Amino acid sequence: MTLFFPLQLESIQLVEGGIYLSPNNTGLLQAIKILKLDEFGVHISIYSNQYLDFPKDIDEDTLTFGQFDANDETVSVGHLPISYQTFQAYTPLFVQTSTVKEEELDGYNIWLDANGGYF
């Protein structure tokens, strides 16, 4: 799947296991990983990791989710099913490819069993 951004001369190739950065409302770049792609949308993890500058690469072992009771206001989500249009609004910037581990798909599998929808 390729997303084309209007008024830009660039496109983003979407790949399962791809790690992307998305500018957030604080001006930092937040890490996102594509877990699954299907005909309706993108299944992503949003990590609490944020970067001031675009990194050359990201050590996957450093990607973390925030704690529920922490005072940190950074949003992190283990599985978020979103439409391609919604994902495009994240303005994803490709960093690198990686693999998706079976345990990363727990939320996706629960969503699949429940016939979940998309945001």
QUISULKA-V761180 format. One record per helix or strand of 3 or more residues. SS is the DSSP state (~ for helix, > for strand). FROM is the first residue (numbers start at 1). TO is the last residue. Records with the same first field share a line. If there is no record, write none. Layout:
SS = FROM-TO ; FROM-TO
//
This chain:
> = 2-4 ; 11-13 ; 19-23 ; 29-37 ; 41-51 ; 77-83 ; 93-96
~ = 60-62 ; 84-89 ; 102-113
//
